[in-house]
Amino acid sequence: MGTTASQLGKDLLSEYQVTVFCFVFSAYKRFSELLGKDEKDVLHERVPMDRILTLPELKSNPFRKRICYVFSTSDSKNGSLTFEDFLDLLSAFSDSATMEIKSHYAFRIFDFDDDGTLDCGDLEKLVNCLTGETDETKLTAEEMRQLISNILEESDIDKDGTVNLSEFQHVISRSPDFVSSFKIVL
């Protein structure tokens, strides 16, 4: 373990420390701005989901509530975030997060029923989030059925009627734009 740091070199290690410090400091500042006037303990307070959703980076994201639910460690499953939850969220959406991390969290966000697979219900909700559910944008039942059928045909390698994490990651690995589109920048 001690040899790894020496292989990095002092200059590179210092650069990483500065980068991590700047990232955490920026996150700390943004998180503290979300706290109420009487909430000062940034490291122990929970920010309610409705305040998290005021962040411009999430405000127009169709998955904003799912993002909060997935990253929240709240026992009541209310989407509130601690500072650590907020750091996890920002880290997963950062440019430096790996494809594996990004695809893992994307899968969890799209798994609306949290059962570990993307089934027809999850895929329908996913499509509705992306297209909107207004009369002008909502797909007809036949269009939705056909689209979900096409998605499963392309993604469901084991033909069990669902997409599991490894199947999802396989599909995502063929999409070079995925990593760049799955980000939140402070």
Buried (B, 14 or more C-beta within 10 A) or exposed (E): EEEEEEEEEEEEBEEEEEEEEEBBEEBBEBBBEBBEEEEEEBEEBBBBBEBBBEBEBBEEBEBBBBBBBBBBEBEEEBBBBBBEBBBBBBBBBBEEBEBEBBBBBBBBBBBBEEEEBBBBEBBBBBBBBEBEEEEEEBBEEEEBEEBBEEBBEEBBEEEEEBBBBEBBBBBBEEEEEBBEEBBBEB
